[in-house]
Amino acid sequence: MYICVCNAVRECELRRAAQRSCGNAERVYETLGKRPQCGQCLEEADEIIFEERLCSSQLALAAA
């Protein structure tokens, strides 16, 4: 599913980038070599990034 239509950023790409970088959606977009255009995606992107990082941290704690 596309999260950012302006930049053709898919959810799976956003999740992978969230694991490799820190910060909010704008910072994660930079990791992808993109910049928000209209900004309508930023709230949803931030939610997905938060969710991905939460899941990753929970998996790390469970593995420890």
C-alpha positions as YAML, in Angstrom:
chain: A
units: angstrom
residues:
- id: 1
  name: MET
  ca: [0.00, 0.00, 0.00]
- id: 2
  name: TYR
  ca: [1.27, 3.48, -0.80]
- id: 3
  name: ILE
  ca: [1.65, 5.75, 2.20]
- id: 4
  name: CYS
  ca: [2.98, 8.72, 0.27]
- id: 5
  name: VAL
  ca: [1.50, 9.04, -3.20]
- id: 6
  name: CYS
  ca: [3.60, 12.11, -4.05]
- id: 7
  name: ASN
  ca: [6.83, 10.15, -3.58]
- id: 8
  name: ALA
  ca: [5.51, 6.64, -4.26]
- id: 9
  name: VAL
  ca: [6.61, 5.45, -0.79]
- id: 10
  name: ARG
  ca: [5.13, 2.11, 0.14]
- id: 11
  name: GLU
  ca: [4.40, 0.96, 3.66]
- id: 12
  name: CYS
  ca: [6.98, -1.84, 3.48]
- id: 13
  name: GLU
  ca: [9.68, 0.65, 2.41]
- id: 14
  name: LEU
  ca: [8.72, 2.99, 5.23]
- id: 15
  name: ARG
  ca: [8.88, 0.18, 7.80]
- id: 16
  name: ARG
  ca: [12.35, -0.93, 6.64]
- id: 17
  name: ALA
  ca: [13.61, 2.66, 6.69]
- id: 18
  name: ALA
  ca: [12.18, 3.15, 10.20]
- id: 19
  name: GLN
  ca: [14.35, 0.29, 11.43]
- id: 20
  name: ARG
  ca: [17.50, 1.89, 9.97]
- id: 21
  name: SER
  ca: [16.98, 5.48, 11.04]
- id: 22
  name: CYS
  ca: [15.70, 7.57, 13.91]
- id: 23
  name: GLY
  ca: [13.42, 10.55, 14.07]
- id: 24
  name: ASN
  ca: [10.01, 11.34, 12.66]
- id: 25
  name: ALA
  ca: [8.54, 10.72, 9.21]
- id: 26
  name: GLU
  ca: [10.44, 13.59, 7.61]
- id: 27
  name: ARG
  ca: [13.75, 12.14, 8.81]
- id: 28
  name: VAL
  ca: [12.81, 8.65, 7.63]
- id: 29
  name: TYR
  ca: [11.85, 10.07, 4.23]
- id: 30
  name: GLU
  ca: [15.36, 11.58, 4.03]
- id: 31
  name: THR
  ca: [16.74, 8.06, 4.52]
- id: 32
  name: LEU
  ca: [14.76, 7.08, 1.43]
- id: 33
  name: GLY
  ca: [16.10, 10.08, -0.48]
- id: 34
  name: LYS
  ca: [12.65, 11.72, -0.47]
- id: 35
  name: ARG
  ca: [11.04, 14.87, 0.91]
- id: 36
  name: PRO
  ca: [7.38, 15.26, 1.87]
- id: 37
  name: GLN
  ca: [5.51, 17.18, -0.80]
- id: 38
  name: CYS
  ca: [1.89, 17.88, 0.20]
- id: 39
  name: GLY
  ca: [2.32, 16.58, 3.78]
- id: 40
  name: GLN
  ca: [-0.97, 14.66, 3.94]
- id: 41
  name: CYS
  ca: [0.89, 11.41, 4.59]
- id: 42
  name: LEU
  ca: [2.98, 12.56, 7.54]
- id: 43
  name: GLU
  ca: [0.55, 11.70, 10.33]
- id: 44
  name: GLU
  ca: [-0.04, 8.17, 9.04]
- id: 45
  name: ALA
  ca: [3.67, 7.73, 8.31]
- id: 46
  name: ASP
  ca: [4.55, 8.75, 11.88]
- id: 47
  name: GLU
  ca: [2.06, 6.19, 13.23]
- id: 48
  name: ILE
  ca: [3.54, 3.42, 11.08]
- id: 49
  name: ILE
  ca: [7.08, 4.36, 12.09]
- id: 50
  name: PHE
  ca: [6.13, 4.35, 15.78]
- id: 51
  name: GLU
  ca: [4.39, 0.98, 15.39]
- id: 52
  name: GLU
  ca: [7.37, -0.53, 13.57]
- id: 53
  name: ARG
  ca: [9.86, 0.66, 16.17]
- id: 54
  name: LEU
  ca: [7.64, -0.55, 19.01]
- id: 55
  name: CYS
  ca: [7.37, -4.01, 17.45]
- id: 56
  name: SER
  ca: [11.12, -4.14, 16.84]
- id: 57
  name: SER
  ca: [11.92, -3.17, 20.43]
- id: 58
  name: GLN
  ca: [9.46, -5.73, 21.78]
- id: 59
  name: LEU
  ca: [11.06, -8.45, 19.66]
- id: 60
  name: ALA
  ca: [14.50, -7.44, 20.90]
- id: 61
  name: LEU
  ca: [13.33, -7.63, 24.53]
- id: 62
  name: ALA
  ca: [11.73, -11.02, 23.96]
- id: 63
  name: ALA
  ca: [14.95, -12.35, 22.42]
- id: 64
  name: ALA
  ca: [17.06, -11.12, 25.33]
...
